[in-house]
Each structure stands twice: as structure tokens, then as C-alpha cells.
Amino acid sequence: MQRLIVSPTSSSSYPPLLPSLHRFSALSNRHRCRRWRSIRNSSSSSSVDWWKPEKGTASPSISDVIWPSAGAFAAMAIMGRVDQMMMAQKGISMTIAPFGAVCAVLFSAPSSPAARKYNMFVAQIGCAAMGVLALALFGPGWLARSSALAASIAFMIITRSSHPPAASLPILFIDGAKFHHLHLWYALFPGAAGCLLLCLIQEMVSYLKANYRF
């Protein structure tokens, strides 16, 4: 019986490669599917994490809740009393809306960059001045508001004094006719003056939190 010798370069050598090609294609497809599932799961888990509390943070104690809340109450009560005794006859008020945001920063996140004293006072003074300048240039209206807000954000970036509550001061001045007679004094009152009072109360709250825990 004669043996059939097949040359390596003949076309009969290719058919045995087809099963291996099919297996390779199947493996690569499975690999791509597994990789796609892992990417999809990771992206979905990261999107879900946005709606969960920060990982690694412990549950707050009772004193962590009571003292900041009491500090915010005391701050608004004191400023409200000052309004009744001294500011009512002048037609202005210290209990302005931005101080609510300032209280949230100072009492609930005192270690955040926005709670730094430099950030607070530089941003409060600078952003309030931007509102006064925008009103003088453009008058009341949308152009003054948008220009003042843009200038305030640029000012905080340049001076590295990020303090989000201060960005509302120029809009408050432009829309609040009762503040217009203050002119550049608005840069110091009520923003900077009120923040000075809030900082004193925040120091007391920090002392109480550190020494009287329950």
C-alpha cells in the first residue's frame, strides 16, 4: 500500500486549522463579553455610589448632631435679635439668606476648604464688591446679575478663596433695593460683619463638641 505524502504547503494542510480558528474566535468573543460585563457593572456601581453615603464615614453621634444644630439656631437667633433692636429702623437686616449656607458650612463641615477663615472673609468682601460694581455699571437686571456672578467666581478662583455661599451676595445686592444705599459698605456689611459673628459662635461649638460629648 502506498502512503499519501502531503506537502506542508499544499491546500490540504489548511482545513485542520479551521477548528482552532473557531475555538480562538469563540474564546475571544467570550473574553470580550466578560470584559464588557465587567465595565458595565463597574459603571453601574459607580453611578449607584453617587446616591449612597460616603464610604468609610462613621455614623454621627448625638453630640455631632446637637451641637452644630444648636450653633446654627443660636447664630440666627442672635442676628434676628440684632435686627429687632438695631436694624429694623434702618430698613436693613443681618439675617440674609446666604448666612444659612454659611452656617451649614461652618457647623456641619468645619474642616472643609470653604470653612477656612481666609476663604470666607476674602470671598465675602470680594463678591459683595462685585455686586456693587455690577449694579453701578449695568443697573438692575439680568446683565448685572450674570456679570457679577461671573466676576465673583473668577475672583474666588484667582484669590484661591473658594466659598460658595459668597456667590449669592452680589445677586442679593442687585435685587435688594434696601441695600443699595450702602454702596461699597455692602462689602463689609452684612456679609463680613455677619461672618465674624458666625465664626465666634463656631469656635464655641467646636469647643463644646470636643469637650462635651454624649
Buried (B, 14 or more C-beta within 10 A) or exposed (E): EEEEEEEEEEEEEEEEEEEEEEEEEEEEEEEEEEEEEEEEEEEEEEEEEEEEEEEEEEEEEEBBEBBBBBBBEBBBEBBBEBBEEEBEEEEBBBBBEBBBBBBBBBBBEBEEEBBBEEBBBBBBBBBBBBBBBBBEEBEEEEEBBEBBBEBBBEBBEEEEBBBBBBBBBBBBBBBBEEBBEBEEEBBBBBBBBBBBBBBEBBEEBBEBBEEEEE
